[in-house]
């Protein structure tokens, strides 16, 4: 992926200059950030309560799925979600890159190779599920190799304009990934990749401004959808509603993708989809 030009946070700037964000958005309210641990704990408890119901969801077709962790996370953080997806019959893999510290070294090239290996092994394109920064990676992989990616599901991923000012981890990301180590290019992360793309977001996100995790229809296509859930940022991969949405999206046919539609009780726990 050496030819790819991308900047994961903020607009691209020349080395030695400060990042400028012309699409300024404020970070989430302080109380949302401070209550992330408590709200994540509630999501874990709710998952425990309804996990048996989730296990009764219709199985999938067994195609390969890769789950990518968020910034500072690793495959261990997503292990529970991966076990759930395996129980539905999918061939599920982590990203296999250790802790996600950003596009350091050959991380992006290694991910491209891993997706290509899975697609070739199973003779099927790969669904990518990415939490936070992992979702940004997933979108970029799909942009670079759309024939190998079946769909992208991002969970609270700040790919939209204004993410630099609207994300608490942005400064830490820049400290670990100096601007002179990132390719210099125009910022196109807000444009949906050319595959079915689902952006899951929460207005209760305490880490990134939810508007940056929402796909602007102006830069989308017919197989793009935003789905709002209730919950925290850090608990996205342990949120039972998110599990339900992911399971529904993974069951979509390659030839006949349909937008998410919640019926019955699901329409209560999934407040908005557009």
C-alpha positions as a Markdown table, in Angstrom:
| # | Residue | x | y | z |
|---|---|---|---|---|
| 1 | Unk | 0.0 | 0.0 | 0.0 |
| 2 | Unk | 3.0 | 2.2 | -0.4 |
| 3 | Unk | 1.4 | 4.2 | -3.2 |
| 4 | Unk | -1.7 | 5.0 | -1.0 |
| 5 | Unk | -1.8 | 8.5 | 0.3 |
| 6 | Unk | -3.8 | 9.0 | 3.4 |
| 7 | Unk | -3.9 | 11.0 | 6.7 |
| 8 | Unk | -5.9 | 9.4 | 9.5 |
| 9 | Unk | -6.4 | 12.4 | 11.6 |
| 10 | Unk | -6.7 | 16.0 | 10.5 |
| 11 | Unk | -5.9 | 17.5 | 7.1 |
| 12 | Unk | -2.6 | 16.6 | 5.5 |
| 13 | Unk | 0.2 | 19.2 | 6.2 |
| 14 | Unk | 3.8 | 19.5 | 5.2 |
| 15 | Unk | 6.4 | 18.4 | 7.7 |
| 16 | Unk | 7.2 | 21.0 | 10.3 |
| 17 | Unk | 3.9 | 22.8 | 10.1 |
| 18 | Unk | 0.9 | 22.6 | 12.5 |
| 19 | Unk | -2.2 | 20.6 | 11.5 |
| 20 | Unk | -5.0 | 22.9 | 10.6 |
| 21 | Unk | -8.6 | 21.7 | 10.7 |
| 22 | Unk | -10.8 | 23.9 | 8.5 |
| 23 | Unk | -13.9 | 21.8 | 9.4 |
| 24 | Unk | -13.8 | 22.5 | 13.1 |
| 25 | Unk | -16.0 | 20.3 | 15.4 |
| 26 | Unk | -15.7 | 20.3 | 19.2 |
| 27 | Unk | -14.8 | 17.1 | 21.0 |
| 28 | Unk | -17.6 | 15.3 | 22.9 |
| 29 | Unk | -18.8 | 16.8 | 26.2 |
| 30 | Unk | -16.5 | 16.2 | 29.1 |
| 31 | Unk | -19.2 | 14.3 | 31.0 |
| 32 | Unk | -19.5 | 11.8 | 28.1 |
| 33 | Unk | -15.7 | 11.3 | 28.2 |
| 34 | Unk | -15.6 | 10.9 | 32.0 |
| 35 | Unk | -18.4 | 8.4 | 32.1 |
| 36 | Unk | -17.1 | 6.1 | 29.3 |
| 37 | Unk | -15.9 | 3.4 | 31.8 |
| 38 | Unk | -19.2 | 3.3 | 33.6 |
| 39 | Unk | -21.3 | 3.2 | 30.5 |
| 40 | Unk | -19.0 | 0.5 | 29.0 |
| 41 | Unk | -19.6 | -1.6 | 32.1 |
| 42 | Unk | -23.4 | -1.2 | 31.6 |
| 43 | Unk | -23.0 | -2.4 | 28.0 |
| 44 | Unk | -21.1 | -5.5 | 29.2 |
| 45 | Unk | -23.9 | -6.3 | 31.7 |
| 46 | Unk | -26.6 | -5.8 | 29.1 |
| 47 | Unk | -24.6 | -8.1 | 26.7 |
| 48 | Unk | -24.5 | -10.8 | 29.4 |
| 49 | Unk | -28.3 | -10.5 | 29.9 |
| 50 | Unk | -29.2 | -10.9 | 26.2 |
| 51 | Unk | -26.3 | -13.0 | 24.9 |
| 52 | Unk | -28.5 | -16.2 | 24.7 |
| 53 | Unk | -31.0 | -14.4 | 22.5 |
| 54 | Unk | -28.2 | -13.2 | 20.2 |
| 55 | Unk | -26.9 | -16.8 | 19.9 |
| 56 | Unk | -30.3 | -17.7 | 18.3 |
| 57 | Unk | -29.7 | -15.3 | 15.4 |
| 58 | Unk | -29.7 | -16.8 | 11.9 |
| 59 | Unk | -26.3 | -18.2 | 10.9 |
| 60 | Unk | -24.3 | -16.6 | 8.1 |
| 61 | Unk | -22.8 | -18.1 | 4.9 |
| 62 | Unk | -19.4 | -18.7 | 6.3 |
| 63 | Unk | -17.5 | -16.0 | 4.3 |
| 64 | Unk | -14.2 | -14.6 | 5.9 |
| 65 | Unk | -14.5 | -11.7 | 8.3 |
| 66 | Unk | -11.6 | -9.6 | 9.7 |
| 67 | Unk | -12.1 | -7.5 | 12.9 |
| 68 | Unk | -9.7 | -4.6 | 13.3 |
| 69 | Unk | -9.2 | -2.9 | 16.7 |
| 70 | Unk | -9.3 | 0.8 | 17.5 |
| 71 | Unk | -6.4 | 3.1 | 18.4 |
| 72 | Unk | -4.3 | 1.5 | 21.2 |
| 73 | Unk | -6.4 | -1.6 | 21.1 |
| 74 | Unk | -5.3 | -5.1 | 20.0 |
| 75 | Unk | -7.0 | -8.4 | 18.9 |
| 76 | Unk | -7.6 | -9.2 | 22.5 |
| 77 | Unk | -9.9 | -6.3 | 22.9 |
| 78 | Unk | -12.2 | -7.7 | 20.2 |
| 79 | Unk | -11.9 | -11.4 | 21.2 |
| 80 | Unk | -15.5 | -11.6 | 22.5 |
| 81 | Unk | -17.0 | -10.2 | 19.4 |
| 82 | Unk | -14.9 | -12.5 | 17.2 |
| 83 | Unk | -16.1 | -15.6 | 19.2 |
| 84 | Unk | -19.7 | -14.4 | 18.6 |
| 85 | Unk | -19.2 | -14.1 | 14.9 |
| 86 | Unk | -17.5 | -17.5 | 14.7 |
| 87 | Unk | -20.6 | -19.0 | 16.5 |
| 88 | Unk | -22.7 | -17.7 | 13.6 |
| 89 | Unk | -20.5 | -19.7 | 11.2 |
| 90 | Unk | -18.2 | -17.1 | 9.8 |
| 91 | Unk | -14.4 | -17.6 | 9.3 |
| 92 | Unk | -13.3 | -14.8 | 11.6 |
| 93 | Unk | -9.8 | -13.4 | 12.0 |
| 94 | Unk | -8.2 | -10.6 | 14.0 |
| 95 | Unk | -5.9 | -8.0 | 12.3 |
| 96 | Unk | -2.8 | -9.8 | 13.5 |
| 97 | Unk | -0.7 | -6.6 | 14.0 |
| 98 | Unk | -0.5 | -6.4 | 17.8 |
| 99 | Unk | -1.4 | -3.0 | 19.3 |
| 100 | Unk | -2.9 | -0.5 | 17.0 |
| 101 | Unk | -0.6 | 2.5 | 17.2 |
| 102 | Unk | -1.4 | 3.9 | 13.8 |
| 103 | Unk | 0.0 | 3.3 | 10.3 |
| 104 | Unk | 3.5 | 2.7 | 11.6 |
| 105 | Unk | 6.1 | 0.9 | 9.5 |
| 106 | Unk | 4.5 | -1.6 | 7.2 |
| 107 | Unk | 1.2 | -2.0 | 9.1 |
| 108 | Unk | -1.0 | -1.0 | 6.1 |
| 109 | Unk | 0.9 | -3.1 | 3.7 |
| 110 | Unk | 0.7 | -6.1 | 6.0 |
| 111 | Unk | -3.1 | -5.6 | 6.3 |
| 112 | Unk | -3.4 | -5.5 | 2.6 |
| 113 | Unk | -1.5 | -8.7 | 2.3 |
| 114 | Unk | -3.6 | -10.3 | 5.0 |
| 115 | Unk | -6.8 | -9.4 | 3.3 |
| 116 | Unk | -5.5 | -10.7 | 0.0 |
| 117 | Unk | -4.4 | -14.0 | 1.6 |
| 118 | Unk | -7.8 | -14.6 | 3.2 |
| 119 | Unk | -9.7 | -13.7 | -0.1 |
| 120 | Unk | -7.4 | -16.2 | -2.0 |
| 121 | Unk | -7.7 | -18.9 | 0.6 |
| 122 | Unk | -11.5 | -19.0 | 0.7 |
| 123 | Unk | -12.2 | -17.8 | -2.8 |
| 124 | Unk | -14.4 | -15.0 | -1.4 |
| 125 | Unk | -14.1 | -11.4 | -0.6 |
| 126 | Unk | -13.6 | -10.4 | 3.0 |
| 127 | Unk | -16.0 | -8.4 | 5.2 |
| 128 | Unk | -14.1 | -5.9 | 7.3 |
| 129 | Unk | -15.4 | -4.8 | 10.8 |
| 130 | Unk | -13.3 | -2.0 | 12.3 |
| 131 | Unk | -13.7 | -0.2 | 15.6 |
| 132 | Unk | -12.6 | 3.5 | 15.7 |
| 133 | Unk | -9.2 | 3.8 | 13.9 |
| 134 | Unk | -9.7 | 0.2 | 12.8 |
| 135 | Unk | -12.7 | 1.3 | 10.8 |
| 136 | Unk | -10.6 | 3.9 | 9.0 |
| 137 | Unk | -8.1 | 1.3 | 8.1 |
| 138 | Unk | -10.9 | -0.9 | 6.8 |
| 139 | Unk | -12.3 | 1.9 | 4.6 |
| 140 | Unk | -8.9 | 2.5 | 3.1 |
| 141 | Unk | -8.2 | -1.1 | 2.4 |
| 142 | Unk | -11.6 | -1.3 | 0.6 |
| 143 | Unk | -10.7 | 1.8 | -1.4 |
| 144 | Unk | -7.4 | 0.3 | -2.4 |
| 145 | Unk | -8.6 | -3.3 | -3.1 |
| 146 | Unk | -12.4 | -3.2 | -3.6 |
| 147 | Unk | -12.4 | -6.6 | -5.4 |
| 148 | Unk | -11.2 | -8.3 | -2.2 |
| 149 | Unk | -13.5 | -6.6 | 0.2 |
| 150 | Unk | -17.1 | -7.6 | 0.5 |
| 151 | Unk | -18.2 | -4.8 | 2.8 |
| 152 | Unk | -17.0 | -2.4 | 5.5 |
| 153 | Unk | -18.7 | -1.9 | 8.9 |
| 154 | Unk | -17.1 | 0.9 | 10.9 |
| 155 | Unk | -17.9 | 1.3 | 14.6 |
| 156 | Unk | -17.5 | 4.8 | 15.9 |
| 157 | Unk | -14.8 | 5.5 | 13.4 |
| 158 | Unk | -13.9 | 9.3 | 13.0 |
| 159 | Unk | -13.4 | 9.4 | 9.2 |
| 160 | Unk | -15.4 | 12.5 | 8.6 |
| 161 | Unk | -14.3 | 16.1 | 8.3 |
| 162 | Unk | -13.6 | 17.8 | 11.6 |
| 163 | Unk | -12.1 | 14.6 | 13.2 |
| 164 | Unk | -8.9 | 16.4 | 14.2 |
| 165 | Unk | -10.6 | 18.9 | 16.5 |
| 166 | Unk | -13.5 | 16.5 | 17.4 |
| 167 | Unk | -11.4 | 13.6 | 18.6 |
| 168 | Unk | -9.7 | 13.4 | 22.0 |
| 169 | Unk | -7.0 | 10.9 | 20.9 |
| 170 | Unk | -5.9 | 13.0 | 17.9 |
| 171 | Unk | -3.0 | 14.6 | 19.6 |
| 172 | Unk | -1.7 | 11.3 | 21.0 |
| 173 | Unk | -2.0 | 9.8 | 17.6 |
| 174 | Unk | 0.1 | 12.6 | 16.1 |
| 175 | Unk | 2.7 | 12.2 | 18.8 |
| 176 | Unk | 3.1 | 8.5 | 17.9 |
| 177 | Unk | 2.8 | 9.2 | 14.2 |
| 178 | Unk | 4.8 | 12.3 | 13.3 |
| 179 | Unk | 3.5 | 14.2 | 10.3 |
| 180 | Unk | 6.8 | 13.8 | 8.5 |
| 181 | Unk | 6.2 | 10.0 | 8.7 |
| 182 | Unk | 2.8 | 10.2 | 7.0 |
| 183 | Unk | 2.3 | 10.5 | 3.3 |
| 184 | Unk | 1.4 | 14.0 | 2.1 |
| 185 | Unk | -1.9 | 13.9 | 0.1 |
| 186 | Unk | -5.4 | 15.4 | -0.1 |
| 187 | Unk | -7.8 | 14.2 | 2.5 |
| 188 | Unk | -10.4 | 11.9 | 1.0 |
| 189 | Unk | -11.2 | 9.8 | 4.1 |
| 190 | Unk | -14.7 | 11.3 | 4.3 |
| 191 | Unk | -15.6 | 9.7 | 1.0 |
| 192 | Unk | -17.2 | 6.2 | 1.2 |
| 193 | Unk | -15.2 | 3.4 | -0.3 |
| 194 | Unk | -16.6 | 1.7 | -3.4 |
| 195 | Unk | -18.1 | -1.2 | -1.6 |
| 196 | Unk | -21.2 | -1.6 | 0.7 |
| 197 | Unk | -20.4 | 0.5 | 3.7 |
| 198 | Unk | -22.2 | 0.8 | 7.1 |
| 199 | Unk | -21.2 | 3.5 | 9.6 |
| 200 | Unk | -22.4 | 2.7 | 13.1 |
| 201 | Unk | -22.3 | 5.7 | 15.5 |
| 202 | Unk | -23.5 | 6.8 | 18.9 |
| 203 | Unk | -24.5 | 10.3 | 20.0 |
| 204 | Unk | -23.3 | 9.1 | 23.4 |
| 205 | Unk | -19.7 | 8.6 | 22.1 |
| 206 | Unk | -17.4 | 10.2 | 24.6 |
| 207 | Unk | -14.2 | 9.9 | 22.6 |
| 208 | Unk | -15.0 | 11.2 | 19.1 |
| 209 | Unk | -17.6 | 13.7 | 17.9 |
| 210 | Unk | -20.3 | 11.4 | 16.5 |
| 211 | Unk | -20.7 | 13.7 | 13.5 |
| 212 | Unk | -17.2 | 12.5 | 12.3 |
| 213 | Unk | -18.4 | 8.9 | 12.5 |
| 214 | Unk | -21.4 | 9.6 | 10.3 |
| 215 | Unk | -21.2 | 9.2 | 6.5 |
| 216 | Unk | -22.2 | 12.4 | 4.8 |
| 217 | Unk | -24.6 | 11.5 | 2.1 |
| 218 | Unk | -22.9 | 14.0 | -0.2 |
| 219 | Unk | -19.8 | 11.7 | -0.3 |
| 220 | Unk | -21.7 | 8.3 | -0.2 |
| 221 | Unk | -23.3 | 6.0 | -2.7 |
| 222 | Unk | -26.3 | 3.8 | -2.9 |
| 223 | Unk | -24.9 | 1.0 | -0.8 |
| 224 | Unk | -23.9 | 3.2 | 2.1 |
| 225 | Unk | -25.8 | 3.5 | 5.4 |
| 226 | Unk | -25.5 | 5.2 | 8.8 |
| 227 | Unk | -26.9 | 3.3 | 11.8 |
| 228 | Unk | -27.3 | 5.0 | 15.2 |
| 229 | Unk | -27.0 | 3.0 | 18.4 |
| 230 | Unk | -27.1 | 3.9 | 22.0 |
| 231 | Unk | -23.8 | 3.5 | 24.0 |
| 232 | Unk | -20.2 | 4.5 | 24.6 |
| 233 | Unk | -17.3 | 4.6 | 22.3 |
| 234 | Unk | -15.0 | 2.1 | 24.1 |
| 235 | Unk | -17.9 | -0.4 | 24.5 |
| 236 | Unk | -18.8 | -0.6 | 20.9 |
| 237 | Unk | -17.5 | -4.1 | 20.4 |
| 238 | Unk | -19.3 | -5.3 | 23.6 |
| 239 | Unk | -22.7 | -3.5 | 22.8 |
| 240 | Unk | -25.5 | -6.1 | 22.1 |
| 241 | Unk | -27.2 | -3.7 | 19.7 |
| 242 | Unk | -24.0 | -3.4 | 17.7 |
| 243 | Unk | -23.7 | -7.2 | 17.7 |
| 244 | Unk | -27.2 | -7.4 | 16.3 |
| 245 | Unk | -26.4 | -4.8 | 13.6 |
| 246 | Unk | -23.2 | -6.5 | 12.6 |
| 247 | Unk | -24.9 | -9.9 | 12.3 |
| 248 | Unk | -27.6 | -8.5 | 10.1 |
| 249 | Unk | -25.1 | -6.7 | 7.8 |
| 250 | Unk | -22.9 | -9.8 | 7.4 |
| 251 | Unk | -25.9 | -11.8 | 6.2 |
| 252 | Unk | -26.4 | -9.4 | 3.3 |
| 253 | Unk | -26.0 | -11.0 | -0.2 |
| 254 | Unk | -23.1 | -9.9 | -2.4 |
| 255 | Unk | -25.4 | -9.6 | -5.3 |
| 256 | Unk | -28.4 | -8.0 | -3.5 |
| 257 | Unk | -27.3 | -5.7 | -0.7 |
| 258 | Unk | -30.2 | -4.2 | 1.2 |
| 259 | Unk | -30.2 | -1.4 | 3.8 |
| 260 | Unk | -30.7 | -2.2 | 7.4 |
| 261 | Unk | -34.3 | -2.2 | 8.6 |
| 262 | Unk | -35.2 | -2.8 | 12.3 |
| 263 | Unk | -38.6 | -4.3 | 13.0 |
| 264 | Unk | -40.4 | -5.0 | 16.3 |
| 265 | Unk | -38.2 | -4.8 | 19.4 |
| 266 | Unk | -35.1 | -4.1 | 17.3 |
| 267 | Unk | -36.7 | -0.7 | 16.3 |
| 268 | Unk | -36.6 | 0.3 | 19.9 |
| 269 | Unk | -32.9 | -0.6 | 20.6 |
| 270 | Unk | -31.7 | 0.8 | 17.2 |
| 271 | Unk | -33.0 | 4.3 | 17.4 |
| 272 | Unk | -32.2 | 5.6 | 13.9 |
| 273 | Unk | -30.9 | 4.3 | 10.6 |
| 274 | Unk | -30.8 | 6.3 | 7.4 |
